[in-house]
Amino acid sequence: MIENRNLILAIVLSVAILIGFEFGYGLLYPQPEPVPGKGTETSQTSATPGQPAPSGPTVQPGQPAPPPPVASGEGLVPPTPGGLSSDAVSPPALSARESRDKLIAQQARVRISTPRLHGSISLHGGRVDDVTLINYRETIDPKSPEIVLLSPAGAPDAYFAQVGWVVQSGQTTLPDAETVWSADGDVLGPSTPVTLSWTNPEGVTFYRTFAVDDNFMVTVTQRVQNGSDDALSLMPYGLIVRYGALKASGFYILHEGPLGVFDGTLKEVDYDDLQEQGTIQARSEGGWIGITDKYWLTALVPQYDVTNNFRFFHERVDNRDRYQVDFVGPAVTVGAGDEAEAVSRMFVGAKEVRLLDAYSETYNITGFDRAIDFGWFYFLTKPIFYFLLWIKAWVGNLGVAILLLTVVIKLLFFPLANKSYRAMSQMRKLQPEIAKLKERFADDKVRFNQEMMALYKREKVNPASGCLPMLVQIPVFFALYKVLFVTIEMRHAPFFGWIQDLSAPDPTSVWNLFGLIPWDPSTIIPAVINIGAWPLIMGGTMWLQQKINPQPPDPMQAKVMMMLPIVFTFLLAHFPAGLVIYWAWNNTLSIAQQWVIMRRMGVKPVSGGQDADGKG
């Protein structure tokens, strides 16, 4: 019995320690909480306004250092004359005092206007470097600013994407960060694609045609007309650059940073790991690469039916971290007087599961939904997510959908839970007998364990049967936990009363009597002990559930178990409210189910609880 109790205690404490570390670390050492494109740098450039900002070493997209020959099939593109880096010469940088809007206004641009995107493409360099998300705001106030995703080079929070060509053989002048393009239109929209064009001194004309859909996918068609006398071999590339990126969520239980899918396998690269390694390369037919935040994604999708070279890259520039992800496609030959083209796609927007799935099917993008960190139990998490959305479509409220989903999960596991609760009820029924044995063999623990096991055998009680059915449910719990934590559908979704954002912690506090006293406790009270109403409700239901369960025979174990509701109350105080509501409701259903089973078995549910010694 003691061994089984130790197993149960070890499992519970392990889960508590794991969750406590993941969330507690973020509380003790909180990360900044910027939205993308706002204040994510570790330090700011010291460039003088109006002067070119140092761009650091020139880095070819997809180029390792030193690069092996392309012909070997093992490396990426070698350095070439005229090759374009992401920011070979950056546009004039502004001081930190000047706004992002002023920097954008300094350059000629093509405006982006779609049902879900605002922004612009800079004609100075031909970059997509200004994007905000119309449907997503910084706060629950519908008048708050739109989420800023991309910002131009020279801004402290620079985050942008671009495409281009790299020369494999031949010689010609390529467009770079200083190239000023011409545009055939002023506004890029779902029905109005825009083509940029530029002709180099050798007579080679480059075109970039941008087409955008009603959501977040931009299709970029690059075309080259070779008006020179020499044949060219060019390789298309795409890159995304981000300066000084930090984890915006403050938690360490989901991936934020560079990632991609290569040959059907997801690869996630942490910012700090990339800082240590400098360069990470991959080679894949099709695939995609990008940078993700908790809710937002910027990704590049090259042609899917050819082999592409991918790279994750980091360097320090002006005391700032600069991260780059890029791809280089296979070479295309453009004879004198001929033309060639390459098509790629660029996703800039919110990680909506149904939308990512639709893009994956439409454009044959393998594993595009893996940009959402569904965790180890992906095979459970995604079906649960879709079922939750189906319920929400019927009831109209995501919080109510969570409650109903919990009921459905309870019904699915009803046979297992019944077995577990029946075993617990049998154990409670034997508590007085165990207390007598403990008193009788107080000085002989070995004999006590022997007699206790003999008692279980006579009464046909299996102590482990109360634990094992619960273990089966752990993957489902963590899958649901991931759904509620990482999906954007939870963000700013209201419940009832004071919970207007299920993705944020309960905003109330016990220190001002849950809003009855007009005072903000966060000005004085440390966040770790600032507890809201729903965490207290959850803690109360967990305590009540512990009281009606049979207590461990070891008094020390019993005291530790009864401390867990207090520990979890403080931990969950900083979880998203949707998770806390789920946990409190799940506890309530479990209590009701266990109470009914105990009544049917003739076990008296002691309201004050009873320990192994028969004392209250």
N, C-alpha and C positions, 0 to 999 in steps of 0.2 A: 504493500500500500504506500509506504513512504517513498519507494522508488518511483511509483506511478505519480505520486504527488510532486516529487521532484521534477519529473518530466514535464508535467503540466506547468509547474512554476517556472521552469527554465524556458519553456516556449513563450509563456506570457511575458516574462521579463525580457526575453530576447527581442520580442516585438516592440516592447516599450522602449528598450534601449535604442533599437534601430530607428524608430520613429523619432525618439527624443534627440538622437544625434543629428538626424537629417534636418529637423525643424529647429532644434535648439541651437545648432551651430549658426543657422541663419539669423536667429534672434540675438545671440551674443555678439556675433560679428556681422551685423547687417550689411548687405550690399546696397548701393544706391538703387533707387527705384525709378530709373528714367523710362520714358517711352522711347521706342526706336527713333533715332534722329534727333534726340534732345538730351544733350549733356551726358553722353556715354563715354567721353574721353577720359583718359587718366591724367593727361596734362595738355595744355594748349600750346599751339604754335606761337613762337615769338616773332614771327615775321612782321615786318612793318607794313602798315596799310599802304596799298598801292605798289608794293614791291613783290616780286615773285617769291612764293613760298618754296623753301628747299624741298625737293621731292625725294631725296635719298638715292640709293643705288637704283639704276635702271634695271628692271626685271622683266624678261620676256615672259609672256604667258606660257605656262606649261614647261618652262625651261629649268631643269635642275642645274646645279653648279658643281663641277663642269658637266655639260651635257654630252652623252654619248651620241654617235651618229644616228640620225633618224632611220637610216637604212637597216640598222641592226634590229629594229623592231622592239628594242628594250627601253629606249629612252624617249625623251620628248624633243621638242624643236630646239635646234642649236641656235646660238646668237647669229643674227644676220644684219647686214647694213640696212639702216632705215627701219628696223623692227620697232614696233610700238609697245611701250610699257604702259602700265595703267595710268601713270601720271608722270610721264617723262619730264614735262615742264608744266607745273600746276598753274592754274589761273591765279591772278592776284588774290592773296589771302587777306581776309579782314581780321581786325582785332576782335577779341572776345566781346567787346562792348557793342559791336555792330551786329545787327540781326541777320538771321538766315535769309529773310526776305530781301534785305538790301543787297546781299551777295547775288541772289538770283536775279534781281532787277538790273544788275550791271551787264548781263549778257543777253544777246539776242536769243530768243527761244521759240519753240513750237509748243503751244499750250496743249495739255492733255485734259480732255473733258469727256468723261464717260459716266454712266449711272453710278459707278462705285469708286472712281478715281479722280482726283484732281492732281495737277502737277504740270511738268513741262520737260522738254528735251532741249538741252543746251546745243545751240549751233556752234559753239566754241568747243570743239572736241567731239561733238555728236554723241554725248552721253545721256543716259537716262539717270538723272541725278536730283529729281524733285518730284516726290510722290507723297500724297497724303490720302488717307482712306476715309471716304465720305461717310460710310455707315458705322464707323467706330470712332468714339470720342475718348478723350483722356479720362473723363469722369462720367458718372451717371447723369450729370447735367447735360441735356441735349444741346445746350448752347456752348458747351466747352469746346476747345479746339479739336479739330480732327487729328487722329493719330498721324504723326509724321514718320514715314518709313525711310525715305531716301533724302539725302542732302548733298549739295555739291562739294567738290574738292575745294579746299581752302577754308571751309567751315570747320570749327572744332570737332563737330560730330560727323565728319564726311562719311558718306555711305552711298555708293553709286555703282552702276553697272554700265558696261560698254561692250561692243563687239568690234571686230576688225579683221585684218589679214596679217599674216607673217610670211615673208618671202622664204621659200625653200631653195629655189634656184632662179637665176636671172637677176636683174638689177633694176629697181625702180624706186621712186619715192613714194612711201606709204603715208596715208593720213595719220596724224598723231594728235596729241592733246592740245596742240596749238592750231590745228586746222580749223578754218572757218568754213562751214558748209553752207550750201544754198538749199532752201526748202521750197517745195512746190505747193505748200499749203501752210496755213497759220494754226490750225486746230487739228489734233489727232483725236478721232472719236471712233466708235464702232462702225460707222458707215463712211468714214473719211480717213483712209490711210494717208500717210505722208511719206514722201520720198526725199531724202537728203542726197545731194550730189556734190562731187568735187573732182576736178581734173588736175593731175600733177604736171610738172614741166615736161615729162616725157610723152604726154598725150594719153595717159591711162586714166580713164574716168571710173570713179568709184561711186556706187549707189548704195544707200541704206534705206530700205522701205520698211516702215513701222506700221503694223496693223494691230489693233487692240479689240478684244471682244467686250461683252457687257460686264465682265467680271474682272479678273486679274491677270489674264494671259496676253502677253505681247508677242506677236510673231514678227521676227526680223529677217528680211530677205536681203542678203548682200549680193550685189552684182558688180562684175568688173567688165568693162569694155577696154580691150587692149588696143589702143591707137598707136602704140609704138611699133618699132621694127623688129623687136625681139620677143621671143616666147617667154612666158613667165610661169613659174610653178608656185602657187600660193596656197597657204593653209588658213582656213577660217578659225578664229578664236572668239571666246567670250570670257569675260571676267567680272567679278564682283569684288569691290574693295571696301573695307570698313576700318575706320580708325578708332582705336581705344575702346573696343567693345567690352562691356561687362555684362554679367548675368543680371537681367532686369528684375527677375522674380524674387531674388533673395533666397531661393530654396535650391537644394542640391539633389532633388529627387527626379529631375527631368533634364534632358539634354538641351542646352542652349549654346549655339556656336556653329562652326562648320560641319557639314554632313553631306552625304551623297549616297547614291545606290549604284554599285558597279557589279556587273554580271549577276544582277538579281539580289545582291547582298548589301544590306545597309551598313554604312561606315560612319560612325560619329567621332568627331575629333574635338576634344576639349580645347578651349583657348590656351590653358596653361601647358597642355601637352604639345600643342603646336609651337608655343614659345620655346620649349626645350628642343624640339626636333628641327624646327626651321622650315623643313620641306617634307611633305608626304605626297607620294605619287600613286596613281592607279591607272589602269588601262582596261577599257571595257567596250564591248559592243553596245552602242546606245548608252544608257545610264543618264544620270543627272547629278548636279552638284549645286550647293547653295550654302546660305547662312540662315539659321533659324533662331528666333526668339520663342518665348513660350507660346505666343499666339500668332506671330507674324513670320513670313518666309519671303526671302528673295532667292530665286533659284534660276539656273541656266539649264536648258534642255537642248543638247545638240541633236543632230540627225541620228535617228535611232537604229538604222540598219547599216551603219558603218562603225569601225573601231575608232574610238576617241581616246586621247590622252588627257587625264585629269590631274589636278594638283591642288594641294592646300599649302599655303605659304605664309610665313610671318617674318617681319623684320622690324627693327626699331628705327623710327624716323623722327628727328627733332624731339627726342625723349618721349615719343608716343609709340604705342603698339599699332602696327599696320598689318591687317589680315587680308589675304587675298585668296579667293578660290577661282580656278579658271579651267578651261578646257581648250584643247587644240584638236581640230579635226584633220582628216586625211587631206593630202595635197590635191589640188585641181590644176590642170594645165590649161593655160590660156595662150593660144598661139597669136601671132601678130594678126590684128584685124578681127580676132574672135572675141567671144565673151563667155563668162561662166558665172555661176551663182551658188550660194550656199544658204540654207535656211536653218535657223535655230529659233528657240523660243525662250522667253523670259517671264517668269512668274514673279509678280510683285503684289503681295496682298496678305489676306488673312487665311489661316489654316482651317478652312471649313471642310470637314471630312467628306461630305457629299460632293462638294465641288472638286476636291482633289481626286476623288474616285472617278468623277466624270472626265476630268482631264486625262487621267491615266488610261481610260478606255478609248477616248477620242484620238489621242495623240500617241498611244502606245508607250506611255511613260511607266516603266516598271517600278513598282514600289513607291509611287509618288505620295501615297497616304502615310508612308512611314516617316514623313516629316513631322507627324504628330507622334510624340513619345508615348505610345500606348503601353510600353513596358514589356516585361517578360511574358505576360499572359495575353499577348496580342490576339491570339485565337479566341479568347473569351471577351476581351475588352471591346473590340469593335462590334460584335453582335449585340452586346449589352448596350452600347452607345446607340445603335440604330433602333433598338427596341425602346430605349428611353425617349428618343425623338418621336417614335410612333405614338407612344402614350401622350407625349406633350401635344401632339397635333390634335388629339381628342379632347384633352382637358384644358388646354390653353395656358397652362402655367407649369414651368419646369420644376418648381419646388413640389407641386402636387404630383407631378410625374415621378419624381424621386420617391415619394412616399408610396405610390402605387407599385413602382418597380420593386421596392423593398418587400411589399406584400407578395408579389409574384415569386420573388426569389425564395421567400419563406415557404410558400406553398410547394415549390419545386423540391426543397430540401426537407419537407415536412416529415417523411419517414425517417430520415437520418436524425433529424432534430428530436423526434419523438423517442427514438432509441436512446439518444444521449440523455434527454431529460428524465426518462424512466430510470435509467441507471443512476442519475443523480438523486432521484427521489428515493430509490432503494438504499442508496448510501446514507441519505439523511435519516431514513427510517432506522438504520442501524447505529446512528450516532450515540444513543444512550448506552447500547451494549459495548461500543468501542470505548466510551468513557469509563465504563466499569472495568474493562480489561486494562485500560491505561492506569487506573488507580490500583488495580490488583498487582500489576507487574511494573510498578513505577521504577523499580531499581534493576529491571532486567529487560532491556529494549529488544534483545534477540527473541526472548520468550514472548514478549508482547507482539512482535511482528508475526511470529509463528501462530499464536492464538488468533490474531486478527485475520490472517489468511485462511485459517481453518473455519472461522466464522463466515467469511465470504463464500467458502466452498459449500458449507452447510446450507446457506441461504441462496445459493446459486446466483451470486452477485459477482460480476466481472468489473473490477475498478477501471480497467482501461476502456471499457465500452462507453463510458461517459466522455472520454477524451477523443478517441479516434474519429468518430463521426464529425466532430467539430473541425478536425484537421483537414478533412476533405473539402470543407467550405472555405478554407483560407485562400486558395487561388481566386475564387469568385469574389471574395471580399476585396482583394488587392486589385482585381480587374475593375470592379465598380469604383474603387477608390481612385484609380487612374482616370476613369471616365470623368468623374466629377472634378478632378484637379486640373487636367490638361486641356480639355476641349473648350474651344472659344464660345460654344453655345452657352456655357455657364456664365461667361463674362457679362456683367451688368444685367443678368436676368433676375427679376424681382420674385419674391415669395409673398409674404403677407406681413403686415405690421411694419416693424422697424427694419426688416431684412429686405433691402431693395437691390442687393447685389449678392447673388449666391456664390460668386467667386471670391468675395472679400470676407475677412473675419467679421464676426458679430460686432457692430459699431457701439453697442452699449457697454456700460461699465458698472460693476458693483459699487465702485467708489463714489459715484454720484447718484446712487440709487436708481440706476438705469435711466438717467435723464431727468429725474424729478428735481435734482439740484442743478441749477444753471452754472455748471462749472465743468471744464474739460480736464479730466484726470491725467491725460497724457502729458500735460505740462509739467507734472511732478512725479506721478506714479510710473515706475519702470514698466515697460511693455510686458515683461515676462509675468508680472502679477496683475496685469490689467485684464480682468475676467468679465466677459459679457453674460447675458442672460441665457442664451442657448447652450454655451459650454457648461453652465451650472445645471441646466436641465439634463444635459447628457450625463454629467457626473452623478447627479441624483439617481437617474435610472440605472446607471452602472453599479452604484452602491447598493441599490435595492436588489438588483440581480445577484450580486455577491452574497447578500444576506440570506436569500432563499436557497442558495446552493449549499451543499454539504461542506463544512469547514475542514481543512486539513487537520490531521491529528496532532501535528506539531504546532504548538502555540505560536512559535516564531513565524512559521510559514503562514499561519492564519492571519497574523498581524500584517505581514507583507502583502498578502492578497487583498486585505481590506484597505491598504494604502493605495492600491492601484487606481481606484476611482479618483482619488485626489491628484495623483500624478497625471492621469490622462486628462483631467479637467484643465490643468495648466497647459498641457501640451496642445490640446485641441482648441484652446482659446484663440490660437493664432492660425488655425486651419480655415480654409474657406467655409463659410456658413453652411453651404450645401452639404458638405461632408459631416458637419456637426449635427445638422438636422437628421441626416440619414442615420447616423450612429444612435442618436437619442430615440428615434422611431424604431429602429431595429431592436434596441434594448427593450423598449416597451412591448413590442410584439413577443419577444422571447420570454419576458416576465409573464405575460398573459398565458402563453402556451405552457410554460412550466407550472404555473399555478393550477391550471385545469388538470394537468396530468397528476400533480400531487394530490389534488382533491379526490380524483378518481381512484388513486391508489391508497387512500386513507391516511396519507401523510399530512400532518398538521403543519401548514406554513407558519412558522413562528415569526411574527412581525418584527420582533426585536432581534432576531437571529439567535443562534445557540451554537456555542463552540463545542469542541470535542469533549470538554469536561462537563458538558451539560449545563454550563453557566451562560447567562445572557450577556 
